[in-house]
Amino acid sequence: MTTTTAASVAPATAPAPARPRLRELDLLRFVAAGAVMLHHFAGVRSTVFAGRDAQKVYPELAPVAHFGYLGVELFFLISGFVILMSAWGRSPGGFAVSRIVRIYPAYWFSALLSVVLYLLCDSAVPFRPDNPDPVQRLLPNLTLLQEGVHVEPLEVVYWTLWVELRFYVLIALFACVGITYRRCVTFMVVWLLASVYAMQGNSELLKTVLFPEQAPFFIAGMAFFLIYRFRSNIALWLIIAACWALSAHYLVQNVNPLNRWTGVHETVIPIVVTTIYAIMALVALRGLSRLSWRGFTFLGALTYPLYLLHEMVARAIVKAFFPHPILDRLTILPVITASALVAAYLVYKLVESPLQRAMRPRLLAAVAQIQRNGAASPPVPPDPSPEDDGRPQHDVPAAPPASVP
């Protein structure tokens, strides 16, 4: 007998069920953002120290900071886990609203701030010499679709949001069909195989739709969520093993020239990838559930604005105050780090949270009206912030493993 899924029948305006607070994921998010920040501050020829190699500014930190860019891959693994968690039992409209209010408020502010800092300090990401200045790139960047229309992002980190956005589209389409355990396993296997076909065929269209180099991380994250919610089985672990092998291979073979360290990255990348997969396996098996300090939730809330803002804030401070009689290379690093954290908190408190509260009920009402073919709809109850929003309104214990639908 076919079981009708909640996602296929629930109205878009129905509040999402309270989800467990996985504070270990909040901590891991913050660690990933910190690794990326350290990479940009001390581990790569980044935009922070214009005309200088940050590795040479901080040779003591460079060997570790160099590989901080792998924090992005941890983000992708976590995203596969929490986005499937967020979409499970939700209508496509409800899922879309949750993603829009999560991604866009802080992103809009960061794009505008990037242009403001350029106008005030002449600090901007130096892409191609023939590239338009940030003001001309602002409008496409505000849509988050800039890479799709071949416009350079205002900030380096924005490329990952384009990847995330395409993942959300795939999950939203999946939610239209109805998410069940069986369909989810099928979806993951088909996506993984199709991504390999896209690589072999070198199809630009399929690569754009399936993003094969990042797909293994998202798919593995989804498999880890299924293990967390429904108990493990060998099929899921085999999928994870395939994803682990492919993701390590892609990272080694297609390493960014700025991150190339011949004779070292070929060994370090597989070790780091194996480590983050092992950490996510512990999360899936509830081995990190003791990491339940409430402060981790606060750190998780800071992660997204910190990720967006850290490089532009540091770039402006360094351009204005470095070198300086007081701020030498040893003092500027804690200054830009603390400034990025303060900026992240202010954006979370004064921009992100208020805009999310204002946008969510209006978007839910719009989705409800669309479903009613334009007819007026009753007031929409507020939608509880899900686990992946970083600051839930519900703090419920982790549920026991569920039966497979």
ROBA-579760 format. One record per residue (C-alpha): z, x, y; residue number from 1. Coordinates in nm, 4 decimals, decimal comma. Each point is the difference from the previous one (the first is absolute). Example, Ala and Ser with C-alpha at 12.3 -4.5 7.8 and 13.67 -1.06 7.14 Angstrom:
BEGIN
(atom (0,7800 1,2300 -0,4500) 1)
(atom (-0,0660 0,1370 0,3440) 2)
//
This chain:
BEGIN
(atom (0,0000 0,0000 0,0000) 1)
(atom (-0,0932 0,1349 0,3414) 2)
(atom (0,2912 0,0296 0,2391) 3)
(atom (-0,0710 -0,0961 0,3603) 4)
(atom (0,1227 0,2725 0,2327) 5)
(atom (0,2162 -0,0633 0,3013) 6)
(atom (-0,2507 0,1849 0,2129) 7)
(atom (-0,2721 -0,2490 -0,0863) 8)
(atom (0,1956 -0,3098 0,0986) 9)
(atom (0,2583 0,1037 0,2592) 10)
(atom (-0,0883 -0,0914 0,3571) 11)
(atom (-0,0442 0,2868 0,2408) 12)
(atom (0,2928 -0,1271 0,2028) 13)
(atom (0,2503 0,0113 -0,2847) 14)
(atom (0,2630 0,2675 0,0571) 15)
(atom (-0,0266 0,2921 -0,2365) 16)
(atom (0,2869 0,0327 -0,2451) 17)
(atom (0,2655 0,2545 0,0826) 18)
(atom (-0,0818 0,3329 -0,1607) 19)
(atom (0,2376 0,2703 -0,1179) 20)
(atom (0,0886 0,2705 0,2480) 21)
(atom (-0,1174 0,3258 -0,1527) 22)
(atom (0,1724 0,2418 0,2311) 23)
(atom (-0,1169 0,2936 -0,2064) 24)
(atom (-0,3514 -0,0818 0,1191) 25)
(atom (0,1208 -0,0047 0,3598) 26)
(atom (0,1347 0,3508 -0,0511) 27)
(atom (-0,3212 0,1170 -0,1665) 28)
(atom (-0,2081 -0,1413 0,2853) 29)
(atom (0,2056 0,1912 0,2532) 30)
(atom (-0,0225 0,3196 -0,2038) 31)
(atom (-0,3793 -0,0411 -0,0185) 32)
(atom (-0,0237 -0,0501 0,3771) 33)
(atom (0,2254 0,3015 0,0550) 34)
(atom (-0,2220 0,2142 -0,2219) 35)
(atom (-0,3111 -0,1007 0,1941) 36)
(atom (0,1784 0,0652 0,3296) 37)
(atom (0,1127 0,3456 -0,1128) 38)
(atom (-0,3554 0,0717 -0,1145) 39)
(atom (-0,1387 -0,0808 0,3437) 40)
(atom (0,2760 0,1871 0,1832) 41)
(atom (0,0125 0,3185 -0,2077) 42)
(atom (-0,2470 -0,0012 -0,2856) 43)
(atom (-0,3563 -0,0419 0,1224) 44)
(atom (-0,2381 0,0747 0,2858) 45)
(atom (0,0949 -0,3366 0,1511) 46)
(atom (-0,0501 -0,1613 0,3386) 47)
(atom (0,3632 0,0598 0,0999) 48)
(atom (-0,0440 0,3646 0,0978) 49)
(atom (-0,3409 -0,0090 0,1656) 50)
(atom (-0,1924 0,3203 -0,0703) 51)
(atom (0,2759 0,1309 -0,2255) 52)
(atom (0,0610 -0,0102 -0,3686) 53)
(atom (0,3384 -0,1647 -0,0619) 54)
(atom (0,0334 0,2071 -0,3172) 55)
(atom (0,0040 0,3125 0,2159) 56)
(atom (0,2447 -0,1533 0,2454) 57)
(atom (0,2427 -0,0705 -0,2875) 58)
(atom (-0,0808 0,2478 -0,2789) 59)
(atom (0,3450 -0,0599 -0,1521) 60)
(atom (-0,0741 -0,3690 -0,0597) 61)
(atom (-0,3724 0,0245 -0,0659) 62)
(atom (0,0039 0,0488 -0,3798) 63)
(atom (0,1878 -0,3289 -0,0471) 64)
(atom (-0,1333 -0,1892 0,3024) 65)
(atom (-0,3570 0,0784 -0,1020) 66)
(atom (0,0214 -0,2495 -0,2887) 67)
(atom (0,1696 -0,2748 0,2004) 68)
(atom (-0,3325 -0,1836 0,0156) 69)
(atom (0,0652 -0,1106 -0,3594) 70)
(atom (0,2527 -0,2417 0,1453) 71)
(atom (-0,3029 -0,2228 0,0637) 72)
(atom (-0,0561 -0,0253 -0,3748) 73)
(atom (0,3606 -0,1090 -0,0452) 74)
(atom (-0,0668 -0,2695 0,2606) 75)
(atom (-0,2984 -0,1222 -0,2027) 76)
(atom (0,2063 -0,0159 -0,3207) 77)
(atom (0,2754 -0,1947 0,1740) 78)
(atom (-0,2585 -0,2280 0,1589) 79)
(atom (-0,1472 -0,0923 -0,3376) 80)
(atom (0,3500 -0,0967 -0,1148) 81)
(atom (0,1167 -0,1995 0,3011) 82)
(atom (-0,3298 -0,1677 0,0887) 83)
(atom (-0,0290 -0,1465 -0,3482) 84)
(atom (0,3641 -0,1066 0,0337) 85)
(atom (-0,0799 -0,1613 0,3342) 86)
(atom (-0,3116 -0,1796 -0,1256) 87)
(atom (0,1576 -0,1310 -0,3218) 88)
(atom (0,0575 -0,3737 0,0334) 89)
(atom (-0,1539 -0,0147 0,3472) 90)
(atom (-0,3134 -0,1796 0,1115) 91)
(atom (-0,2804 0,2189 0,1397) 92)
(atom (0,0733 -0,1376 0,3486) 93)
(atom (0,3691 0,0773 -0,0238) 94)
(atom (-0,0766 0,3499 -0,1250) 95)
(atom (-0,2478 0,0591 0,2830) 96)
(atom (0,2554 -0,1094 0,2594) 97)
(atom (0,2627 0,2319 -0,1468) 98)
(atom (-0,2404 0,2934 0,0258) 99)
(atom (-0,1196 -0,0754 0,3524) 100)
(atom (0,3496 -0,0277 0,1460) 101)
(atom (0,1058 0,3115 -0,1863) 102)
(atom (-0,2870 0,2270 0,1009) 103)
(atom (-0,1312 -0,0979 0,3406) 104)
(atom (0,2892 -0,0211 0,2533) 105)
(atom (0,1114 0,3627 -0,0285) 106)
(atom (-0,3583 0,1111 -0,0487) 107)
(atom (-0,1229 -0,1679 0,3201) 108)
(atom (0,2784 0,1647 0,1958) 109)
(atom (-0,0732 0,3421 -0,1494) 110)
(atom (-0,3727 -0,0258 0,0830) 111)
(atom (0,0778 -0,0975 0,3592) 112)
(atom (0,2605 0,2753 0,0310) 113)
(atom (-0,2492 0,2555 -0,1305) 114)
(atom (-0,2403 -0,0871 0,2824) 115)
(atom (0,2781 -0,0076 0,2619) 116)
(atom (0,1188 0,3473 -0,1018) 117)
(atom (-0,3575 0,1214 0,0169) 118)
(atom (-0,0349 -0,1319 0,3561) 119)
(atom (0,3366 0,1401 0,1104) 120)
(atom (0,0096 0,3307 -0,1881) 121)
(atom (-0,3590 0,0541 -0,1117) 122)
(atom (0,1365 0,0136 -0,3554) 123)
(atom (-0,2295 -0,1459 -0,2618) 124)
(atom (-0,1232 0,0743 -0,3501) 125)
(atom (-0,2860 0,2497 0,0414) 126)
(atom (-0,2617 -0,1394 -0,2347) 127)
(atom (-0,3656 0,0957 0,0382) 128)
(atom (-0,0969 0,1434 0,3403) 129)
(atom (-0,2630 -0,2725 0,0422) 130)
(atom (0,2471 -0,2765 -0,0835) 131)
(atom (0,0783 -0,2561 0,2734) 132)
(atom (0,3358 0,0353 0,1702) 133)
(atom (0,2912 -0,2131 -0,1234) 134)
(atom (-0,0545 -0,2709 0,2613) 135)
(atom (-0,3461 -0,0719 -0,1401) 136)
(atom (0,1420 -0,0061 -0,3537) 137)
(atom (0,2890 -0,2326 0,0813) 138)
(atom (-0,1565 -0,3417 -0,0633) 139)
(atom (-0,1357 0,0776 -0,3493) 140)
(atom (0,3308 0,1670 -0,0844) 141)
(atom (0,1986 -0,3092 0,0992) 142)
(atom (-0,1759 -0,1903 -0,2788) 143)
(atom (0,0985 0,2607 -0,2615) 144)
(atom (-0,3647 -0,0182 -0,1116) 145)
(atom (-0,1127 0,3084 0,1921) 146)
(atom (-0,0983 0,2036 -0,3045) 147)
(atom (-0,2078 -0,2891 -0,1287) 148)
(atom (-0,2112 0,0125 0,3180) 149)
(atom (-0,0106 0,3821 0,0051) 150)
(atom (0,2384 0,0529 0,2912) 151)
(atom (0,2534 0,2806 -0,0235) 152)
(atom (0,3658 -0,1096 -0,0198) 153)
(atom (0,2223 0,0684 0,2981) 154)
(atom (0,2523 0,1735 -0,2245) 155)
(atom (-0,0475 0,1984 -0,3202) 156)
(atom (0,2386 -0,2154 -0,2051) 157)
(atom (-0,2021 -0,3169 0,0623) 158)
(atom (-0,2391 0,0848 -0,2844) 159)
(atom (0,2689 -0,0994 -0,2485) 160)
(atom (0,0281 -0,3454 0,1587) 161)
(atom (-0,3708 -0,0587 -0,0638) 162)
(atom (0,0637 0,0790 -0,3665) 163)
(atom (0,3014 -0,2318 -0,0054) 164)
(atom (-0,1975 -0,2790 0,1669) 165)
(atom (-0,2674 0,0136 -0,2699) 166)
(atom (0,2726 -0,0157 -0,2639) 167)
(atom (0,1416 -0,3122 0,1675) 168)
(atom (-0,3443 -0,1614 -0,0105) 169)
(atom (-0,0264 0,0622 -0,3753) 170)
(atom (0,3463 -0,1465 -0,0590) 171)
(atom (-0,0761 -0,3017 0,2217) 172)
(atom (-0,3156 -0,0696 -0,2022) 173)
(atom (0,2031 0,0405 -0,3172) 174)
(atom (0,2564 -0,2480 0,1364) 175)
(atom (-0,2824 -0,2535 0,0482) 176)
(atom (-0,0516 0,0061 -0,3767) 177)
(atom (0,3722 -0,0135 -0,0711) 178)
(atom (0,2164 0,2984 -0,0918) 179)
(atom (0,1396 0,0032 -0,3516) 180)
(atom (0,1115 0,2848 -0,2236) 181)
(atom (-0,3083 -0,0148 -0,2208) 182)
(atom (-0,2402 -0,0194 0,2929) 183)
(atom (0,1831 0,2809 0,1746) 184)
(atom (-0,0424 0,2391 -0,2931) 185)
(atom (-0,3677 -0,0954 -0,0239) 186)
(atom (-0,0447 0,0479 0,3751) 187)
(atom (0,1534 0,3481 -0,0116) 188)
(atom (-0,2095 0,1191 -0,2939) 189)
(atom (-0,3237 -0,1380 0,1450) 190)
(atom (0,0740 0,1522 0,3421) 191)
(atom (0,0784 0,3404 -0,1516) 192)
(atom (-0,3143 0,0072 -0,2127) 193)
(atom (-0,2220 -0,1329 0,2789) 194)
(atom (0,1338 0,2674 0,2357) 195)
(atom (-0,1009 0,2689 -0,2497) 196)
(atom (-0,3477 -0,1559 -0,0264) 197)
(atom (-0,0202 0,0100 0,3800) 198)
(atom (0,0796 0,3709 -0,0042) 199)
(atom (-0,2570 0,0759 -0,2690) 200)
(atom (-0,2693 -0,2108 0,1652) 201)
(atom (0,0930 0,1386 0,3422) 202)
(atom (-0,0388 -0,3488 0,1451) 203)
(atom (0,1192 -0,0085 0,3601) 204)
(atom (0,0376 -0,3788 -0,0100) 205)
(atom (0,2163 0,0056 -0,3129) 206)
(atom (0,2007 0,2925 0,1327) 207)
(atom (0,0715 -0,1969 0,3163) 208)
(atom (0,1075 -0,3089 -0,1939) 209)
(atom (0,1930 0,1766 -0,2766) 210)
(atom (0,1156 0,3233 0,1770) 211)
(atom (0,0139 0,1862 -0,3342) 212)
(atom (0,1911 0,3057 0,1193) 213)
(atom (0,2991 -0,2100 0,1076) 214)
(atom (-0,0373 -0,2855 -0,2512) 215)
(atom (0,2003 0,1715 -0,2802) 216)
(atom (0,3097 0,0091 0,2202) 217)
(atom (-0,0186 -0,3701 0,0863) 218)
(atom (-0,0743 -0,0975 -0,3599) 219)
(atom (0,2865 0,2104 -0,1328) 220)
(atom (0,2323 -0,1566 0,2575) 221)
(atom (-0,1027 -0,3448 -0,1218) 222)
(atom (0,0666 0,1035 -0,3590) 223)
(atom (0,3431 0,1296 0,0989) 224)
(atom (0,0776 -0,3383 0,1555) 225)
(atom (-0,1001 -0,1782 -0,3222) 226)
(atom (0,2339 0,2303 -0,1913) 227)
(atom (0,2762 -0,0712 0,2502) 228)
(atom (-0,0421 -0,3766 -0,0216) 229)
(atom (-0,1098 -0,0603 -0,3589) 230)
(atom (0,1212 0,3018 -0,1994) 231)
(atom (-0,2201 0,2855 -0,1104) 232)
(atom (-0,2637 0,0191 -0,2687) 233)
(atom (-0,2337 0,2708 -0,1195) 234)
(atom (-0,3081 -0,1522 0,1674) 235)
(atom (0,1565 0,0319 0,3441) 236)
(atom (0,1097 0,3576 -0,0649) 237)
(atom (-0,3518 0,0897 -0,1157) 238)
(atom (-0,1403 -0,1432 0,3235) 239)
(atom (0,2541 0,2028 0,1974) 240)
(atom (-0,0882 0,3148 -0,1969) 241)
(atom (-0,3697 -0,0457 0,0765) 242)
(atom (0,0790 -0,0561 0,3670) 243)
(atom (0,2181 0,3109 0,0094) 244)
(atom (-0,2724 0,2171 -0,1517) 245)
(atom (-0,2725 -0,1332 0,2312) 246)
(atom (0,2087 0,0119 0,3173) 247)
(atom (0,1032 0,3631 -0,0582) 248)
(atom (-0,3598 0,0928 -0,0810) 249)
(atom (-0,1435 -0,1663 0,3108) 250)
(atom (0,2575 0,1620 0,2275) 251)
(atom (-0,0690 0,3491 -0,1345) 252)
(atom (-0,3771 -0,0346 -0,0034) 253)
(atom (-0,0330 -0,1695 0,3397) 254)
(atom (0,2756 0,1716 0,1951) 255)
(atom (-0,0458 -0,0083 0,3762) 256)
(atom (-0,1174 0,3404 0,1303) 257)
(atom (0,3020 0,0055 0,2324) 258)
(atom (0,2275 -0,0357 -0,3029) 259)
(atom (-0,1832 0,2428 -0,2268) 260)
(atom (0,2201 0,2835 -0,1277) 261)
(atom (-0,2061 0,1722 -0,2630) 262)
(atom (0,2012 0,1138 -0,2970) 263)
(atom (0,2974 -0,2168 0,0973) 264)
(atom (-0,1069 -0,3602 0,0612) 265)
(atom (-0,1621 -0,0167 -0,3452) 266)
(atom (0,3489 0,0299 -0,1505) 267)
(atom (0,2229 -0,1590 0,2625) 268)
(atom (-0,1971 -0,3242 0,0375) 269)
(atom (0,0289 -0,1006 -0,3694) 270)
(atom (0,3711 0,0884 0,0040) 271)
(atom (0,0668 -0,2135 0,3091) 272)
(atom (-0,2110 -0,2896 -0,1310) 273)
(atom (0,1861 0,0120 -0,3313) 274)
(atom (0,3309 -0,0016 0,1875) 275)
(atom (-0,0816 -0,3070 0,2088) 276)
(atom (-0,1271 -0,1841 -0,3079) 277)
(atom (0,3249 0,0873 -0,1786) 278)
(atom (0,2034 -0,1281 0,2956) 279)
(atom (-0,1912 -0,3297 -0,0010) 280)
(atom (0,0556 -0,0245 -0,3753) 281)
(atom (0,3738 0,0221 0,0678) 282)
(atom (-0,0324 -0,2797 0,2558) 283)
(atom (-0,1909 -0,2144 -0,2516) 284)
(atom (0,2608 0,0632 -0,2680) 285)
(atom (0,2803 -0,0754 0,2494) 286)
(atom (0,1279 0,3529 -0,0251) 287)
(atom (0,0454 0,0310 0,3761) 288)
(atom (0,1645 -0,3373 0,0566) 289)
(atom (0,3261 0,1721 0,0982) 290)
(atom (-0,1664 0,1137 0,3211) 291)
(atom (0,1192 -0,3162 0,1679) 292)
(atom (0,1396 0,1250 0,3311) 293)
(atom (-0,0851 -0,2499 0,2739) 294)
(atom (-0,1000 0,2836 0,2299) 295)
(atom (-0,3102 0,0535 -0,2129) 296)
(atom (-0,1252 -0,3399 0,1163) 297)
(atom (0,0231 0,1201 0,3596) 298)
(atom (-0,1883 0,3183 -0,0879) 299)
(atom (-0,2651 -0,2093 -0,1713) 300)
(atom (-0,0393 -0,2085 0,3157) 301)
(atom (-0,0640 0,3154 0,2048) 302)
(atom (-0,2568 0,1407 -0,2409) 303)
(atom (-0,3154 -0,1785 0,1159) 304)
(atom (0,0430 0,0561 0,3761) 305)
(atom (0,1083 0,3584 -0,0689) 306)
(atom (-0,3145 0,0583 -0,2028) 307)
(atom (-0,2179 -0,1431 0,2761) 308)
(atom (0,1671 0,1694 0,2974) 309)
(atom (0,1299 0,3395 -0,1025) 310)
(atom (-0,3132 0,2043 0,0673) 311)
(atom (-0,0950 -0,1558 0,3338) 312)
(atom (0,3577 0,0240 0,1346) 313)
(atom (0,0345 0,3620 -0,1097) 314)
(atom (-0,3447 0,0899 0,1340) 315)
(atom (0,0850 -0,1282 0,3487) 316)
(atom (0,3389 0,1770 0,0080) 317)
(atom (-0,1442 0,3309 -0,1202) 318)
(atom (-0,2853 -0,0180 0,2508) 319)
(atom (0,2419 -0,0612 0,2872) 320)
(atom (0,2919 0,2259 -0,0948) 321)
(atom (-0,1133 0,2743 -0,2387) 322)
(atom (0,0206 0,2883 0,0508) 323)
(atom (0,2970 -0,0431 0,2319) 324)
(atom (0,2867 0,2292 0,1064) 325)
(atom (0,2449 -0,2257 -0,1829) 326)
(atom (-0,2127 -0,1611 -0,2701) 327)
(atom (-0,1157 0,2800 -0,2258) 328)
(atom (-0,1452 -0,0472 -0,3480) 329)
(atom (0,3440 -0,0438 -0,1574) 330)
(atom (0,1206 -0,2658 0,2434) 331)
(atom (-0,3218 -0,1973 0,0436) 332)
(atom (-0,0058 -0,1033 -0,3672) 333)
(atom (0,3314 -0,1922 0,0048) 334)
(atom (-0,0963 -0,1435 0,3403) 335)
(atom (-0,3303 -0,1469 -0,1188) 336)
(atom (0,1579 -0,1174 -0,3259) 337)
(atom (0,2827 -0,1795 0,1801) 338)
(atom (-0,2444 -0,1425 0,2539) 339)
(atom (-0,2202 -0,1408 -0,2747) 340)
(atom (0,3006 -0,1644 -0,1665) 341)
(atom (0,1214 -0,1519 0,3278) 342)
(atom (-0,3495 -0,1271 0,0791) 343)
(atom (-0,0243 -0,1532 -0,3466) 344)
(atom (0,3304 -0,1811 0,0463) 345)
(atom (-0,0987 -0,1348 0,3417) 346)
(atom (-0,3334 -0,1273 -0,1311) 347)
(atom (0,1703 -0,1630 -0,2978) 348)
(atom (0,2639 -0,1648 0,2172) 349)
(atom (-0,1936 -0,0915 0,3138) 350)
(atom (-0,3574 -0,0478 -0,1211) 351)
(atom (-0,0365 -0,0459 -0,3726) 352)
(atom (0,2856 -0,2400 -0,0772) 353)
(atom (-0,0544 -0,2336 0,2997) 354)
(atom (-0,3758 -0,0180 -0,0560) 355)
(atom (0,0448 -0,0694 -0,3695) 356)
(atom (0,2410 -0,2841 0,0735) 357)
(atom (-0,2461 -0,1459 0,2489) 358)
(atom (-0,3127 0,0426 -0,2112) 359)
(atom (0,1185 -0,1085 -0,3452) 360)
(atom (0,0599 -0,3740 0,0580) 361)
(atom (-0,3141 -0,0331 0,2111) 362)
(atom (-0,2186 0,1668 -0,2607) 363)
(atom (0,1526 -0,2097 -0,2776) 364)
(atom (-0,0683 -0,3124 0,2032) 365)
(atom (-0,3596 0,1124 0,0513) 366)
(atom (-0,0468 0,0589 -0,3727) 367)
(atom (0,1464 -0,3434 -0,0742) 368)
(atom (-0,2395 -0,1638 0,2466) 369)
(atom (-0,2941 0,1817 -0,1587) 370)
(atom (0,1052 -0,1334 -0,3386) 371)
(atom (0,0152 -0,3499 0,1471) 372)
(atom (-0,3566 0,0359 0,1345) 373)
(atom (0,1235 -0,0018 0,3568) 374)
(atom (0,2454 -0,2882 -0,0221) 375)
(atom (0,3297 0,0400 0,1805) 376)
(atom (0,2780 0,1306 -0,2177) 377)
(atom (0,3789 -0,0375 0,0156) 378)
(atom (0,2144 0,2873 0,1318) 379)
(atom (-0,0012 0,3032 -0,2269) 380)
(atom (0,3331 0,1296 -0,1304) 381)
(atom (0,0560 0,3704 0,0602) 382)
(atom (-0,1251 0,2251 -0,2768) 383)
(atom (0,2693 0,2343 -0,1337) 384)
(atom (-0,0901 0,3631 0,0518) 385)
(atom (-0,1055 0,1403 -0,3382) 386)
(atom (0,1034 0,3267 -0,1532) 387)
(atom (-0,3008 0,1847 0,1353) 388)
(atom (0,0774 -0,0990 0,3589) 389)
(atom (0,2743 0,2592 0,0087) 390)
(atom (0,2816 -0,2274 0,1246) 391)
(atom (0,0570 -0,3096 -0,2100) 392)
(atom (0,2062 -0,2967 0,1063) 393)
(atom (0,1241 -0,0315 -0,3560) 394)
(atom (0,1985 0,2573 -0,1924) 395)
(atom (-0,0139 -0,1212 -0,3578) 396)
(atom (0,0733 0,2032 -0,3096) 397)
(atom (-0,2855 0,1235 -0,2109) 398)
(atom (-0,1073 -0,2715 -0,2410) 399)
(atom (0,0008 0,0603 -0,3748) 400)
(atom (-0,3376 0,0544 -0,1653) 401)
(atom (-0,2047 -0,3191 0,0111) 402)
(atom (-0,1986 -0,1623 -0,2752) 403)
(atom (-0,3701 0,0681 0,0059) 404)
(atom (-0,2063 -0,2903 0,1440) 405)
//
